[in-house]
Amino acid sequence: MATSTGPAKASGTYRIGGDLQVDRLGYGAMQLTGPGVWGDPKDPAEAVRVLRRAYELGVTFIDTADSYGPFVSELLIREALHPYAEDLVIATKAGLTRSGPGDWRPVGRPEYLRQQCELSLRHLGLDCIPLYQLHRIDAKVPLEDQLGELALLQQEGKVRHIGLSEVTVEQIEAAQRITPIVSVQNLYNLADRSAEDVLEHCERNDLAFIPWFPIATGNLARPGGPLDAISTDHGATPAQLALAWLLRRSPVMLPIPGTSSVAHLEENVAAAEVRLGDDEFEALAKAT
């Protein structure tokens, strides 16, 4: 497969762990599954088209998890994109188990994490997972046991880099004392910046910050609101401006907007080419 080109290139690049270069505007593959992130999508062919179109548009970072489906998202990624292009980085996660639609339960037992890693390798068609993230810290299992198992998988060559999801600064620091951590995936968007301290920690330590649910705009997109006015000036949608704001907010920011529609994907990726002025960026930052 040829090297990816497209509008996502305008988002700039970041090296995860210092050696995995990706274009900063990525794609999150959770929405490729059925309702409640459970089962197969209504239109599997469209899901495959979305993934292939994402790469065509310049996206080189795709984030998924074993729990999306479960495994449906990973299998679709393999169907659509395997054998993978050299510049495509696939990240996946383990640590949340499923018992039905909309149900998520942390499980961090070492033997479970190892099993899920082996299954993700098989489902994705990989010999080594570029970025393997602990989806949630399991409070019932010592952190040393959870991350220790991921470190063993890394030593065995099955995982290249280790990341965390939905963690505090204190948890990141505790994890770093066990094994090197290269990324953090927390809820963060223009309307909800409760993880600001985590983002600032990632900036100081050059950790990738992967905001999930990145295009939430809340009341900022209301008629006459700050996003509404700037949207008119740029000829861009509020969602595009929300992504553009994230990309400008920090050089370690890797937004991963997800969708099950090619048209919506193209709209999201076009956000990489939107440039906010200083006054516009500050106005949005202060509006929340």
Contacts in CASP RR format, 6 or more apart in sequence:
PFRMAT RR
TARGET T0000
AUTHOR 0000-0000-0000
METHOD contacts of the structure
MODEL  1
MATSTGPAKASGTYRIGGDLQVDRLGYGAMQLTGPGVWGDPKDPAEAVRV
LRRAYELGVTFIDTADSYGPFVSELLIREALHPYAEDLVIATKAGLTRSG
PGDWRPVGRPEYLRQQCELSLRHLGLDCIPLYQLHRIDAKVPLEDQLGEL
ALLQQEGKVRHIGLSEVTVEQIEAAQRITPIVSVQNLYNLADRSAEDVLE
HCERNDLAFIPWFPIATGNLARPGGPLDAISTDHGATPAQLALAWLLRRS
PVMLPIPGTSSVAHLEENVAAAEVRLGDDEFEALAKAT
1 55 0 8 1.000
1 81 0 8 1.000
1 83 0 8 1.000
1 84 0 8 1.000
1 85 0 8 1.000
2 85 0 8 1.000
3 85 0 8 1.000
3 86 0 8 1.000
3 87 0 8 1.000
4 23 0 8 1.000
4 55 0 8 1.000
4 56 0 8 1.000
4 57 0 8 1.000
4 58 0 8 1.000
4 59 0 8 1.000
4 60 0 8 1.000
4 85 0 8 1.000
4 87 0 8 1.000
4 88 0 8 1.000
5 58 0 8 1.000
6 56 0 8 1.000
6 57 0 8 1.000
6 58 0 8 1.000
6 269 0 8 1.000
7 57 0 8 1.000
7 58 0 8 1.000
7 269 0 8 1.000
7 270 0 8 1.000
7 272 0 8 1.000
7 273 0 8 1.000
8 23 0 8 1.000
8 25 0 8 1.000
8 26 0 8 1.000
8 57 0 8 1.000
8 58 0 8 1.000
8 59 0 8 1.000
8 60 0 8 1.000
8 269 0 8 1.000
8 272 0 8 1.000
9 23 0 8 1.000
9 58 0 8 1.000
9 272 0 8 1.000
10 272 0 8 1.000
10 273 0 8 1.000
11 23 0 8 1.000
11 24 0 8 1.000
11 25 0 8 1.000
11 26 0 8 1.000
11 247 0 8 1.000
11 272 0 8 1.000
12 23 0 8 1.000
12 24 0 8 1.000
12 272 0 8 1.000
13 21 0 8 1.000
13 22 0 8 1.000
13 23 0 8 1.000
13 24 0 8 1.000
14 21 0 8 1.000
14 22 0 8 1.000
14 24 0 8 1.000
14 208 0 8 1.000
14 251 0 8 1.000
14 252 0 8 1.000
14 254 0 8 1.000
15 21 0 8 1.000
15 22 0 8 1.000
16 22 0 8 1.000
16 89 0 8 1.000
16 130 0 8 1.000
16 131 0 8 1.000
16 161 0 8 1.000
16 182 0 8 1.000
16 183 0 8 1.000
16 208 0 8 1.000
16 254 0 8 1.000
17 161 0 8 1.000
17 182 0 8 1.000
17 183 0 8 1.000
17 208 0 8 1.000
18 182 0 8 1.000
18 206 0 8 1.000
20 89 0 8 1.000
20 130 0 8 1.000
20 131 0 8 1.000
20 160 0 8 1.000
20 161 0 8 1.000
21 60 0 8 1.000
21 87 0 8 1.000
22 60 0 8 1.000
22 61 0 8 1.000
22 89 0 8 1.000
22 254 0 8 1.000
23 58 0 8 1.000
23 59 0 8 1.000
23 60 0 8 1.000
23 61 0 8 1.000
23 272 0 8 1.000
24 61 0 8 1.000
24 247 0 8 1.000
24 253 0 8 1.000
24 254 0 8 1.000
24 255 0 8 1.000
24 272 0 8 1.000
25 59 0 8 1.000
25 243 0 8 1.000
25 247 0 8 1.000
25 254 0 8 1.000
25 255 0 8 1.000
25 257 0 8 1.000
25 268 0 8 1.000
25 269 0 8 1.000
25 271 0 8 1.000
25 272 0 8 1.000
26 54 0 8 1.000
26 59 0 8 1.000
26 60 0 8 1.000
26 61 0 8 1.000
26 62 0 8 1.000
26 63 0 8 1.000
26 254 0 8 1.000
26 255 0 8 1.000
26 256 0 8 1.000
26 257 0 8 1.000
27 51 0 8 1.000
27 54 0 8 1.000
27 59 0 8 1.000
27 61 0 8 1.000
27 62 0 8 1.000
27 63 0 8 1.000
27 256 0 8 1.000
27 257 0 8 1.000
27 258 0 8 1.000
27 265 0 8 1.000
28 62 0 8 1.000
28 63 0 8 1.000
28 64 0 8 1.000
28 256 0 8 1.000
28 257 0 8 1.000
28 258 0 8 1.000
29 51 0 8 1.000
29 62 0 8 1.000
29 63 0 8 1.000
29 64 0 8 1.000
29 68 0 8 1.000
29 73 0 8 1.000
29 76 0 8 1.000
29 77 0 8 1.000
29 258 0 8 1.000
30 37 0 8 1.000
30 64 0 8 1.000
30 65 0 8 1.000
30 68 0 8 1.000
30 73 0 8 1.000
30 258 0 8 1.000
31 37 0 8 1.000
31 258 0 8 1.000
31 259 0 8 1.000
31 260 0 8 1.000
32 41 0 8 1.000
32 47 0 8 1.000
32 50 0 8 1.000
32 51 0 8 1.000
32 68 0 8 1.000
32 72 0 8 1.000
32 73 0 8 1.000
32 76 0 8 1.000
32 260 0 8 1.000
33 39 0 8 1.000
33 40 0 8 1.000
33 41 0 8 1.000
33 68 0 8 1.000
33 69 0 8 1.000
33 72 0 8 1.000
33 73 0 8 1.000
34 40 0 8 1.000
34 41 0 8 1.000
34 42 0 8 1.000
34 69 0 8 1.000
34 72 0 8 1.000
35 101 0 8 1.000
36 101 0 8 1.000
36 102 0 8 1.000
37 67 0 8 1.000
37 68 0 8 1.000
37 69 0 8 1.000
37 101 0 8 1.000
37 102 0 8 1.000
38 69 0 8 1.000
38 98 0 8 1.000
38 100 0 8 1.000
38 101 0 8 1.000
38 102 0 8 1.000
39 69 0 8 1.000
39 72 0 8 1.000
40 69 0 8 1.000
40 72 0 8 1.000
41 47 0 8 1.000
41 72 0 8 1.000
41 76 0 8 1.000
41 260 0 8 1.000
43 260 0 8 1.000
44 76 0 8 1.000
46 260 0 8 1.000
46 261 0 8 1.000
46 262 0 8 1.000
47 76 0 8 1.000
47 80 0 8 1.000
47 260 0 8 1.000
48 76 0 8 1.000
48 79 0 8 1.000
48 80 0 8 1.000
49 262 0 8 1.000
50 259 0 8 1.000
50 260 0 8 1.000
50 261 0 8 1.000
50 262 0 8 1.000
50 265 0 8 1.000
51 62 0 8 1.000
51 76 0 8 1.000
51 77 0 8 1.000
51 80 0 8 1.000
51 81 0 8 1.000
52 80 0 8 1.000
52 81 0 8 1.000
53 262 0 8 1.000
53 265 0 8 1.000
53 266 0 8 1.000
54 62 0 8 1.000
54 265 0 8 1.000
54 269 0 8 1.000
55 81 0 8 1.000
55 85 0 8 1.000
55 88 0 8 1.000
57 265 0 8 1.000
57 266 0 8 1.000
57 269 0 8 1.000
58 269 0 8 1.000
59 269 0 8 1.000
60 85 0 8 1.000
60 87 0 8 1.000
60 88 0 8 1.000
60 89 0 8 1.000
61 89 0 8 1.000
61 91 0 8 1.000
61 254 0 8 1.000
61 256 0 8 1.000
62 77 0 8 1.000
62 81 0 8 1.000
62 88 0 8 1.000
62 89 0 8 1.000
62 90 0 8 1.000
62 91 0 8 1.000
63 91 0 8 1.000
63 92 0 8 1.000
63 185 0 8 1.000
63 210 0 8 1.000
63 256 0 8 1.000
64 73 0 8 1.000
64 74 0 8 1.000
64 77 0 8 1.000
64 90 0 8 1.000
64 91 0 8 1.000
64 92 0 8 1.000
64 93 0 8 1.000
65 73 0 8 1.000
65 92 0 8 1.000
65 93 0 8 1.000
65 94 0 8 1.000
65 96 0 8 1.000
65 133 0 8 1.000
65 135 0 8 1.000
66 74 0 8 1.000
66 92 0 8 1.000
66 93 0 8 1.000
66 94 0 8 1.000
66 95 0 8 1.000
66 116 0 8 1.000
66 119 0 8 1.000
66 120 0 8 1.000
66 123 0 8 1.000
67 93 0 8 1.000
67 94 0 8 1.000
67 95 0 8 1.000
67 96 0 8 1.000
67 97 0 8 1.000
67 98 0 8 1.000
67 104 0 8 1.000
67 135 0 8 1.000
68 74 0 8 1.000
69 98 0 8 1.000
70 98 0 8 1.000
71 119 0 8 1.000
71 123 0 8 1.000
74 92 0 8 1.000
74 120 0 8 1.000
74 123 0 8 1.000
74 124 0 8 1.000
75 123 0 8 1.000
77 90 0 8 1.000
77 124 0 8 1.000
78 123 0 8 1.000
78 124 0 8 1.000
78 125 0 8 1.000
81 88 0 8 1.000
82 124 0 8 1.000
82 125 0 8 1.000
84 90 0 8 1.000
84 126 0 8 1.000
89 130 0 8 1.000
89 131 0 8 1.000
90 124 0 8 1.000
90 126 0 8 1.000
90 129 0 8 1.000
90 130 0 8 1.000
90 131 0 8 1.000
91 129 0 8 1.000
91 130 0 8 1.000
91 131 0 8 1.000
91 132 0 8 1.000
91 133 0 8 1.000
91 183 0 8 1.000
91 210 0 8 1.000
92 120 0 8 1.000
92 124 0 8 1.000
92 129 0 8 1.000
92 131 0 8 1.000
92 132 0 8 1.000
92 133 0 8 1.000
93 132 0 8 1.000
93 133 0 8 1.000
93 134 0 8 1.000
93 135 0 8 1.000
93 165 0 8 1.000
93 185 0 8 1.000
94 112 0 8 1.000
94 113 0 8 1.000
94 116 0 8 1.000
94 117 0 8 1.000
94 120 0 8 1.000
94 132 0 8 1.000
94 133 0 8 1.000
94 134 0 8 1.000
94 135 0 8 1.000
95 106 0 8 1.000
95 107 0 8 1.000
95 108 0 8 1.000
95 112 0 8 1.000
95 113 0 8 1.000
95 116 0 8 1.000
95 134 0 8 1.000
95 135 0 8 1.000
95 136 0 8 1.000
95 138 0 8 1.000
96 104 0 8 1.000
96 105 0 8 1.000
96 106 0 8 1.000
96 107 0 8 1.000
96 135 0 8 1.000
96 136 0 8 1.000
97 104 0 8 1.000
97 105 0 8 1.000
97 106 0 8 1.000
97 107 0 8 1.000
97 112 0 8 1.000
98 104 0 8 1.000
98 105 0 8 1.000
99 105 0 8 1.000
104 136 0 8 1.000
106 135 0 8 1.000
106 136 0 8 1.000
106 137 0 8 1.000
106 138 0 8 1.000
106 139 0 8 1.000
106 140 0 8 1.000
107 138 0 8 1.000
108 134 0 8 1.000
108 137 0 8 1.000
108 138 0 8 1.000
108 140 0 8 1.000
108 141 0 8 1.000
108 145 0 8 1.000
108 146 0 8 1.000
109 138 0 8 1.000
109 141 0 8 1.000
109 145 0 8 1.000
110 141 0 8 1.000
110 145 0 8 1.000
110 146 0 8 1.000
110 148 0 8 1.000
110 149 0 8 1.000
113 134 0 8 1.000
113 146 0 8 1.000
113 149 0 8 1.000
113 150 0 8 1.000
113 153 0 8 1.000
114 149 0 8 1.000
114 152 0 8 1.000
114 153 0 8 1.000
117 129 0 8 1.000
117 132 0 8 1.000
117 150 0 8 1.000
117 153 0 8 1.000
117 158 0 8 1.000
117 159 0 8 1.000
118 158 0 8 1.000
120 126 0 8 1.000
120 129 0 8 1.000
120 132 0 8 1.000
121 127 0 8 1.000
121 128 0 8 1.000
121 129 0 8 1.000
121 158 0 8 1.000
127 158 0 8 1.000
128 157 0 8 1.000
128 158 0 8 1.000
128 159 0 8 1.000
128 160 0 8 1.000
129 158 0 8 1.000
129 159 0 8 1.000
129 160 0 8 1.000
130 160 0 8 1.000
130 161 0 8 1.000
131 160 0 8 1.000
131 161 0 8 1.000
131 162 0 8 1.000
131 163 0 8 1.000
131 182 0 8 1.000
131 183 0 8 1.000
132 150 0 8 1.000
132 153 0 8 1.000
132 154 0 8 1.000
132 159 0 8 1.000
132 160 0 8 1.000
132 161 0 8 1.000
132 162 0 8 1.000
132 163 0 8 1.000
133 162 0 8 1.000
133 163 0 8 1.000
133 164 0 8 1.000
133 165 0 8 1.000
133 183 0 8 1.000
133 185 0 8 1.000
134 146 0 8 1.000
134 147 0 8 1.000
134 150 0 8 1.000
134 162 0 8 1.000
134 163 0 8 1.000
134 164 0 8 1.000
134 165 0 8 1.000
135 165 0 8 1.000
136 165 0 8 1.000
136 166 0 8 1.000
137 143 0 8 1.000
137 146 0 8 1.000
137 164 0 8 1.000
137 166 0 8 1.000
137 167 0 8 1.000
137 171 0 8 1.000
138 146 0 8 1.000
143 171 0 8 1.000
143 174 0 8 1.000
143 175 0 8 1.000
143 178 0 8 1.000
144 178 0 8 1.000
147 162 0 8 1.000
147 175 0 8 1.000
147 178 0 8 1.000
147 179 0 8 1.000
148 178 0 8 1.000
148 179 0 8 1.000
150 159 0 8 1.000
150 162 0 8 1.000
150 179 0 8 1.000
151 162 0 8 1.000
151 178 0 8 1.000
151 179 0 8 1.000
153 159 0 8 1.000
154 160 0 8 1.000
154 161 0 8 1.000
154 162 0 8 1.000
154 179 0 8 1.000
161 180 0 8 1.000
161 182 0 8 1.000
161 183 0 8 1.000
162 179 0 8 1.000
162 180 0 8 1.000
162 181 0 8 1.000
162 182 0 8 1.000
163 181 0 8 1.000
163 182 0 8 1.000
163 183 0 8 1.000
163 184 0 8 1.000
163 185 0 8 1.000
164 171 0 8 1.000
164 172 0 8 1.000
164 175 0 8 1.000
164 181 0 8 1.000
164 183 0 8 1.000
164 184 0 8 1.000
164 185 0 8 1.000
165 184 0 8 1.000
165 185 0 8 1.000
165 186 0 8 1.000
165 212 0 8 1.000
166 185 0 8 1.000
166 186 0 8 1.000
166 187 0 8 1.000
167 175 0 8 1.000
167 184 0 8 1.000
167 186 0 8 1.000
167 198 0 8 1.000
168 198 0 8 1.000
169 197 0 8 1.000
169 198 0 8 1.000
169 201 0 8 1.000
172 181 0 8 1.000
172 184 0 8 1.000
172 198 0 8 1.000
172 201 0 8 1.000
172 207 0 8 1.000
175 181 0 8 1.000
181 207 0 8 1.000
182 207 0 8 1.000
182 208 0 8 1.000
183 207 0 8 1.000
183 208 0 8 1.000
183 209 0 8 1.000
183 210 0 8 1.000
183 254 0 8 1.000
184 198 0 8 1.000
184 202 0 8 1.000
184 207 0 8 1.000
184 208 0 8 1.000
184 209 0 8 1.000
184 210 0 8 1.000
185 209 0 8 1.000
185 210 0 8 1.000
185 211 0 8 1.000
185 212 0 8 1.000
186 195 0 8 1.000
186 198 0 8 1.000
186 199 0 8 1.000
186 209 0 8 1.000
186 210 0 8 1.000
186 211 0 8 1.000
186 212 0 8 1.000
187 194 0 8 1.000
187 195 0 8 1.000
187 211 0 8 1.000
187 212 0 8 1.000
187 213 0 8 1.000
188 194 0 8 1.000
188 195 0 8 1.000
188 196 0 8 1.000
188 198 0 8 1.000
188 199 0 8 1.000
188 209 0 8 1.000
188 211 0 8 1.000
188 212 0 8 1.000
188 213 0 8 1.000
188 214 0 8 1.000
188 246 0 8 1.000
189 211 0 8 1.000
189 213 0 8 1.000
189 214 0 8 1.000
189 215 0 8 1.000
189 216 0 8 1.000
189 217 0 8 1.000
189 242 0 8 1.000
189 246 0 8 1.000
190 216 0 8 1.000
190 217 0 8 1.000
190 220 0 8 1.000
190 227 0 8 1.000
190 242 0 8 1.000
190 245 0 8 1.000
190 246 0 8 1.000
190 284 0 8 1.000
190 288 0 8 1.000
191 216 0 8 1.000
191 217 0 8 1.000
191 218 0 8 1.000
191 219 0 8 1.000
191 220 0 8 1.000
191 242 0 8 1.000
191 288 0 8 1.000
192 213 0 8 1.000
192 216 0 8 1.000
192 288 0 8 1.000
193 199 0 8 1.000
193 288 0 8 1.000
195 211 0 8 1.000
198 209 0 8 1.000
199 209 0 8 1.000
199 249 0 8 1.000
199 250 0 8 1.000
199 252 0 8 1.000
199 253 0 8 1.000
201 207 0 8 1.000
202 208 0 8 1.000
202 209 0 8 1.000
202 250 0 8 1.000
202 252 0 8 1.000
203 209 0 8 1.000
203 250 0 8 1.000
203 251 0 8 1.000
203 252 0 8 1.000
206 252 0 8 1.000
207 252 0 8 1.000
208 252 0 8 1.000
208 254 0 8 1.000
209 250 0 8 1.000
209 252 0 8 1.000
209 253 0 8 1.000
209 254 0 8 1.000
210 254 0 8 1.000
210 255 0 8 1.000
210 256 0 8 1.000
211 246 0 8 1.000
211 253 0 8 1.000
211 254 0 8 1.000
211 255 0 8 1.000
211 256 0 8 1.000
212 256 0 8 1.000
214 242 0 8 1.000
214 243 0 8 1.000
214 246 0 8 1.000
214 255 0 8 1.000
214 256 0 8 1.000
214 257 0 8 1.000
215 239 0 8 1.000
215 242 0 8 1.000
215 243 0 8 1.000
215 255 0 8 1.000
215 257 0 8 1.000
215 268 0 8 1.000
216 242 0 8 1.000
217 227 0 8 1.000
217 238 0 8 1.000
217 239 0 8 1.000
217 242 0 8 1.000
219 225 0 8 1.000
220 226 0 8 1.000
220 227 0 8 1.000
220 238 0 8 1.000
220 242 0 8 1.000
220 284 0 8 1.000
220 287 0 8 1.000
220 288 0 8 1.000
221 227 0 8 1.000
221 228 0 8 1.000
221 231 0 8 1.000
221 238 0 8 1.000
222 228 0 8 1.000
225 287 0 8 1.000
226 283 0 8 1.000
226 284 0 8 1.000
226 287 0 8 1.000
227 238 0 8 1.000
227 241 0 8 1.000
227 242 0 8 1.000
227 284 0 8 1.000
227 287 0 8 1.000
228 238 0 8 1.000
230 236 0 8 1.000
230 241 0 8 1.000
230 276 0 8 1.000
230 280 0 8 1.000
230 283 0 8 1.000
230 284 0 8 1.000
231 237 0 8 1.000
231 238 0 8 1.000
231 241 0 8 1.000
233 280 0 8 1.000
234 240 0 8 1.000
234 241 0 8 1.000
234 274 0 8 1.000
236 244 0 8 1.000
236 270 0 8 1.000
236 271 0 8 1.000
236 274 0 8 1.000
237 267 0 8 1.000
239 257 0 8 1.000
239 267 0 8 1.000
239 268 0 8 1.000
239 271 0 8 1.000
240 267 0 8 1.000
240 268 0 8 1.000
240 270 0 8 1.000
240 271 0 8 1.000
240 274 0 8 1.000
241 271 0 8 1.000
241 274 0 8 1.000
241 276 0 8 1.000
241 284 0 8 1.000
242 271 0 8 1.000
243 255 0 8 1.000
243 257 0 8 1.000
243 268 0 8 1.000
243 271 0 8 1.000
243 272 0 8 1.000
243 274 0 8 1.000
244 271 0 8 1.000
244 272 0 8 1.000
244 274 0 8 1.000
244 275 0 8 1.000
244 276 0 8 1.000
245 276 0 8 1.000
245 281 0 8 1.000
245 284 0 8 1.000
245 285 0 8 1.000
246 253 0 8 1.000
246 255 0 8 1.000
247 253 0 8 1.000
247 255 0 8 1.000
247 271 0 8 1.000
247 272 0 8 1.000
248 276 0 8 1.000
248 281 0 8 1.000
249 285 0 8 1.000
257 268 0 8 1.000
257 271 0 8 1.000
258 265 0 8 1.000
258 268 0 8 1.000
259 265 0 8 1.000
259 268 0 8 1.000
276 284 0 8 1.000
END
